């Protein structure tokens, strides 16, 4: 499912952040493995299972930022990973937004809004 992602500012204004593709099941397990570096403004969002998961960058050949989101699309944890590393999240998240390292200017507690692309 293709979406546009907006950051909700404190003033309640919405600022366009990126485009994303939301995946689940097997595609969420594969994530960015064997993928070329994402284009500018492009991300991948994984719908995570109802349990804690570890994240790895095996066969991901570029550094990425990880943004863990709760069910209300608030950022509850973030991390950066180089290729061939493992990350164990401290919090249980509903979604994981993966982006090129350093591209998205968002921080903990920021709230995002996902809008289906038409």
Secondary structure, DSSP 8 states (H G I E B T S, - for coil): -EEEEEEE-TTS-EEEEEEEEEE-THHHHHTTTT-----TTEEEEEE--SS--EEE-TT--S-EEEEEE-TT-BEEEEEEE-TT-EEE-SS--SEEEEEETT-----TT-EEEEEE--
